[in-house]
Every structure is written in structure tokens, then in C-alpha cells.
Amino acid sequence: MKRIAWWMIAACALSLAAPALAGGGGAKCTQSTQACLNHWAKSRDMAWAGIQYDTVENGTTTVKSVTAGSPAAAAGFEVGDVIVALNGAKMSDKEAMKKAKGEWKSGQVVNYTVSRAGTEKQIAVTLAAMPPEVFAAVVGSHMLENHVSNALAEAGSDADATKPAKAEKK
């Protein structure tokens, strides 16, 4: 029973992470539904830390949630931590961030610099493979929030949400 409860908590917490995992950081996905599904299929084996964060207009990146039992939880991340840098790259430098993220692999150690209560702290996270149930929840949430809702909006305000959306033309 505890195992089922843990998976439910992890799935709920990570279902909100889809925009960040898709590279949107809270922005709507701009890919077609098929292109997005192809992206997710290629991302199935991506490394996972287990944090959800939000970046606001001034560039501050704040941890919104830490998944229980995740690598980030084991490393000591806390909700409210402000991520200052990743592998030495400032969060505000998008090009440096792309290089810092590189091709992350399960088992790789990623070094975060966070600000907590006004003090900078180093946190090393050993990335892991994302549990299948969490991955499914993340993809499902992303598709609902970014593609199903878009299809319904395009169909008009009188669209019946119980009917499947029309397939996209290639």
C-alpha cells in the first residue's frame, strides 16, 4: 500500500513538470502534436533529478516541488531553493545552460548552486532513470495541457470536450 501511495505522490508531483521537461519552462509547447510525441519518445530514457522549478520574468529560478524518493530529495533539495547555477553555468545564460545540461545520463552527477535563506549552497545530485509511471504521468499531463486543450480551443467554444479532437494534417 505504501508503494502505491508513493507512486501516486510522485506521479502527481511530476505531472506538473511537463513544461520544464519539454523545454518550455512554463510556456506552451509550440510543436505539432506528432512532433511533440516524437520528442517524448526520444526522451524516454532521459536522466531525472525529481525537481520542478519555475523561472519568473526577472530570471529567478525557484524550486516549486521536490519529488519524494527522487535523486533531488536524496541530495537535499528543498522547496523554495533558488537555483543560481547548474554545473557552473548561471541559470540566466541560456547558451551556457544548454552546454551545462549536455546529454545527461542516469548515474551522472550534476552540481547545482542554490541560494537558501540568503546563503549559497552546493548540491550534487546523482541523476537516475525516471520511473515509468512518472514518465507516463508527465507525458500525459503535457499532452492534455498543451495539445488537447489547444485542439479544443481551435475547434471553437461550442466544441464537445467528450468527443476526440480531429487528427492533425501532415
C-alpha positions in Angstrom: 0.0 0.0 0.0 2.9 2.4 0.8 4.4 1.7 -2.6 1.2 2.6 -4.4 0.9 5.8 -2.3 4.5 6.8 -3.1 3.9 6.3 -6.9 0.7 8.3 -6.7 2.5 11.2 -4.9 5.4 11.0 -7.4 3.1 11.0 -10.4 1.1 13.9 -9.2 4.2 16.0 -8.3 5.9 15.3 -11.6 2.8 15.7 -13.8 3.3 19.4 -13.3 6.9 19.2 -14.5 6.0 18.6 -18.2 6.6 22.2 -19.4 10.0 22.3 -17.9 10.9 18.9 -19.3 9.7 19.9 -22.7 12.0 22.9 -22.6 9.2 25.4 -22.1 9.8 26.5 -18.5 6.1 27.2 -18.1 5.5 28.3 -21.7 3.0 26.4 -24.0 4.5 23.8 -26.3 4.8 25.1 -29.9 5.4 21.8 -31.6 2.7 19.9 -33.5 1.2 17.0 -31.6 3.1 14.4 -33.6 6.4 16.3 -33.3 5.9 16.6 -29.6 5.1 12.8 -29.3 8.2 12.0 -31.3 10.3 14.3 -28.9 8.8 12.5 -25.9 9.5 9.1 -27.4 13.2 10.0 -27.8 13.3 11.4 -24.3 12.0 8.1 -22.6 15.4 7.3 -21.2 16.4 10.8 -20.1 18.0 11.3 -16.8 15.9 12.6 -14.0 16.5 14.7 -10.9 13.0 15.0 -9.5 12.5 18.7 -9.1 10.1 21.1 -10.6 11.0 24.7 -10.9 9.6 28.0 -12.2 11.5 30.8 -13.7 9.9 34.3 -13.4 10.4 37.3 -15.6 13.4 38.6 -13.6 15.2 35.4 -14.3 14.9 33.9 -10.8 14.5 30.1 -10.9 12.8 28.7 -7.8 12.2 25.1 -6.8 8.4 24.5 -6.7 8.4 20.8 -5.7 10.8 18.0 -4.9 9.5 14.5 -5.6 9.7 12.3 -2.5 12.3 9.5 -3.1 13.9 11.3 -6.0 17.6 11.9 -6.5 17.0 15.6 -5.7 15.3 14.7 -2.4 18.2 12.4 -1.5 20.6 15.2 -2.3 18.9 17.7 0.0 16.9 20.0 -2.3 14.1 21.9 -0.6 11.0 23.7 -1.9 11.9 27.4 -2.1 15.6 26.9 -3.1 16.7 29.4 -5.7 18.8 27.7 -8.4 21.7 30.0 -9.2 23.8 27.8 -11.4 24.0 24.3 -12.9 27.4 22.7 -13.4 28.9 26.2 -13.0 26.7 27.9 -15.7 24.4 30.7 -14.5 20.7 30.0 -15.0 20.3 33.3 -16.8 22.8 32.3 -19.5 20.7 30.2 -21.9 23.6 29.2 -24.1 25.8 28.1 -21.2 22.8 26.2 -19.8 22.5 24.2 -23.0 26.1 23.2 -22.7 25.9 22.5 -19.0 22.9 20.2 -19.5 24.5 18.4 -22.4 23.4 14.8 -22.8 22.6 13.9 -19.2 22.8 10.2 -18.4 21.5 8.2 -15.5 24.2 7.9 -12.8 25.8 11.2 -13.8 26.4 13.7 -11.0 25.1 17.2 -11.7 26.2 20.1 -9.5 23.7 22.8 -8.5 24.4 26.1 -6.8 21.3 27.2 -4.8 20.5 30.1 -2.6 18.7 29.1 0.6 17.9 31.6 3.3 20.4 34.1 1.7 23.3 31.6 1.7 24.7 29.9 -1.3 25.0 26.1 -1.1 26.3 23.4 -3.4 24.1 20.4 -4.0 25.4 17.4 -6.0 22.6 15.3 -7.5 23.2 11.8 -8.9 20.7 11.5 -11.8 18.5 8.4 -12.2 16.2 6.9 -14.8 12.7 8.3 -14.5 10.3 5.7 -13.2 7.9 4.6 -16.0 4.8 5.6 -14.0 6.2 9.1 -13.5 7.2 9.4 -17.2 3.7 8.4 -18.3 2.1 11.0 -15.9 4.4 13.7 -17.2 3.8 13.0 -20.9 0.0 12.6 -20.3 -0.2 15.9 -18.4 1.9 17.7 -21.1 -0.3 16.4 -23.9 -3.5 17.4 -22.1 -2.3 20.9 -21.2 -0.6 21.7 -24.5 -2.3 19.8 -27.2 -5.7 18.6 -26.3 -6.7 22.0 -24.8 -5.3 23.7 -28.0 -7.3 21.3 -30.3 -10.5 22.1 -28.3 -9.8 25.8 -28.4 -9.2 25.6 -32.2 -12.5 23.7 -32.6 -14.4 26.6 -31.1 -16.1 27.4 -27.9 -19.0 25.0 -28.7 -16.7 22.0 -29.1 -17.8 19.0 -27.1 -14.9 18.0 -24.8 -16.1 14.4 -24.7 -15.5 13.9 -28.4 -12.0 13.2 -29.7 -10.2 16.1 -31.4 -9.7 15.9 -35.2 -6.4 14.5 -36.3 -3.7 17.0 -37.4 -2.9 17.1 -41.1 0.7 16.3 -42.1 
